[in-house]
Amino acid sequence: MSSHSIATLRKSSRGVISKLVEEHLQHDLRDSDRDAFRKSASKLTRHAVFSSLLGLGLGVFMAFRIRSARTIIFNAFRGKKRPTRVQFADGRIGAFLYLPLVSSLELIPDITPMLKPTILGDVATYLFFSAGGLFLGGETGLLTGLYSATRTFPKGADARTRIKKAFRKSRVDFDEEGSGSVGGGGERFG
């Protein structure tokens, strides 16, 4: 699994991107626009981190609930009185379909040891539920952070054109920098 899969860990090319964006922020935008960008970036980060932690907690809680339900089911199956054979209403005694009928009294196998919760199963439960919660929470935080961050930008037409122009210039520079890494001549982004 790549570190880009989790919203909180997406920082591999942050230094190069930050340098390019900072250049364009210094030259193409006003102070109020720069402050709005910084504020929106901090909002996005806060949302992603908070939601990732919330998702992780929810995943661990759900894993705990699943584990306790498995233990309850195991204790119910481990009861003292278990059926040992099946007899139908017409007098037939049940047999397994994959085995030939050897005798009239085939016993039902005891599957209790196969249902017993194991440490490996508990580790897998906690691992996968917490990873799923982290992923779900991080992506939800990224979406809510993007929504919240876009509302912090200035609403005027003049500010909007300045921001679009700066974004276009930084995007062109970023694409040129990235295409150099494909050819082998530039720095690799990760």
Helices and strands as residue ranges (DSSP letters): G 3-5, G 7-9, H 14-28, H 31-77, H 112-115, H 119-150, H 157-182
